[in-house]
Amino acid sequence: MLHIKKDQRVIDFCGDNLKPGYWVSVNESPSDNYIKFGFKVKGSSGDLGTSVIADYLTHRELTILETER
């Protein structure tokens, strides 16, 4: 939500007071290393369907990255 609240396109469409909707769908694909969240963003002047895709790492993968760092 922090990134979405900073996106001017979302603010222009939805207005102020952005809040996530009640229903959040999660599509998790550990084999492809991503996770996708789908939800509505509600604002003072409209609703917007939103998808957020992020990297997905297991605890083991995070440990390896931390060791390398």
N, C-alpha and C positions, 0 to 999 in steps of 0.2 A: 504494500500500500504506500510505502514511502516514495517509491519510484513513480507510481501512478499519480500520486498527489503533486509531483513535480512536473508532470507532462502537461505542457500548455494545451495540447490538442484535447486532452481529457477535460481540463478545466473549461475550455471554450465550449465544449459540447454539454457537459453536465452541470456547470456552474460551481458554486461554492458548497462547502459542507459535504465533502465526498465521504461516503461510507460504503463498505462492501455489502452486497446482498446477503441474504440468509443461506442460500444454497451454494455450496462450493463443491465442484466436482474435481476429483483428482485422478489423473491418468499417470501411473507410475511405470516407468520402463527401465529397470535396473540394467538390463542387457544393453540398452542404447545410451545409458548414463544421462537420462533426463527425466524430469518430472514436470507435469503440466497441470496448472490450476486454472479452472474456468469458473467465473462468477460474474455477477453484475455489479457495476459501480453505480451508486445512486447519489445524485446531487440535487441542488435546489431547482435546476431547470431541466432535468432529464436523467434517463437511465442508459447505461452503456454496457453491452456484453463485452467481457474482457477475458483474455487468456494470458497467463504468465507462464513462461517456460524457463526452467532453471536447470543447471547441472545437478546431477544426482551422483553422489559418491557414497560408498559404504564406509563403515568405520575403519576397515582394513585399508582401503584406499586413502582415506584421510591420514591415517597413521604413517603410511609410506610417504605421502607428500610432506608431512611434518618432519619426518626423519631426514628427507632430502634437503629441506629448508635449513 
